[in-house]
Amino acid sequence: MISARGSVVPPLASPRFFSPPLSVAIVGAGPAGIHAAGALAELAPGTKTDVFERLPTPYGLVRYGLAPGHPESEKFVHSLHATLAASDFRLFCNVEIGKDLSVEDLRSSYDAVIIATGAPRDALLDIPGVELPGSFGSAEFVAWYNDHPDSSLQWPLNAASVAVIGGGNVALDVTRMLLAEAKSLQATDVSAEVREGMAGSRVREVHIFVRRGPADARFSPNELRALGELPGVDVVVDAADVAPDRHIERMAKQSVHTRLAVETLRTFADPSADRTSHRRVHLHFYRQPTEILGSGKVEALRVERTVPDGYGHVTAADTCTDYPVHAVYRAIGFLGTPLAGVPFDHGRGTVTHRGGAVVDESGSPVAGLFVTGWMKRGAAGLIGAARPDARQTVETMLYQLDSVGERRADRSGIARLLGAGNVVSVDWDGWLRIDAAERDLGVKYGRDRVKIKDREVLVGIGTNLPVHPQ
């Protein structure tokens, strides 16, 4: 592991005990922040940990980023719940750092601050027409169908033909939800408003465009198979795009994941397959968007052919095709959001760091400031990657704090600062009340849970105010 000074930091062989105990603030209660709290409980027992979250509920990406009915979602929730329940921590949901409290407020009140705010922004697609009505970032759509408190109340699903740009699982999630039948959501936790919106969808055809080839796309085999199992939907791939070549076969030999994905894609290219469904997905490889066309709204997407070089790279072929679509969804990645007082790499959308220790423009460590999760490494890797990543950051932090002399941090003033700003926070018991209320709604509608979307209602339940879900 690399420290902020560039030297090797040996992994901790045994727990570190500090006297007095450390006090640490974690900004973000998603997988990255929660696993950081778990690593602190394991590696530095007795640490006084406070977790801050701008939303009224914890779990971040697990609660608001996975497609409804995702088979792993409950497992992730149970894991994160168990991690927090086993940690000595305080939870402050509905508290936004940078607005309700500053990073400097935290740095002056804790021995260390760990930034774990994720990557909530869509990466930019710099092509003409991207601002036309009907051009959407995938994060907006994902937030809507997951009942995110800050998302739109309604979503326009009135385009019969839609383009999705991207070669990862988010593109597949977006496509599946664009074509999902409302009845398939009956057993999930989405609200009645989302189900009603899906019931009115006019989407009949989705074109997915991937700049490189099938061996370099980041589709997981399971997600591809789930796409192929959508009822009433045919998935079509051009056989030429998945034909054997040196690069595809080499990558398939090196990775079981790649081999299974390519095999699944080739079943979609089978010319003998029975394709009689009234809805269809077209997976196009070696295509890159160059312009969104339209007069006042999206009317077509111009796509340029790319040519592979046999080593995983592609070059433009100067051959373009216009696809008549009336909505475009961009699923090309996510970026972190700058936080005042934290050095930020605007090009990468991440906090600048070494081994999880935040560094300034000169490369010098910023005392007591650390980062983990997608704000550290970019929006890459599955949710399970958050645990080892958080452990690395915590080990770096403990190594540094071991060499620090007397600590004088006092977290007792945080409650006073929140009170002075009339900030109403939701604690762990408050979250448990929200959780119970959502499960009660689920019982009412014959499901395990129904999410509550309204922020005011969530905060009311979480703070024991006299507000109840409808």
Summary of the structure (lengths in Angstrom):
residues: 470
radius of gyration: 23.7
end to end distance: 50.5
largest distance: 73.6
contacts: 1573
relative contact order: 0.17
helix: 34%
strand: 21%
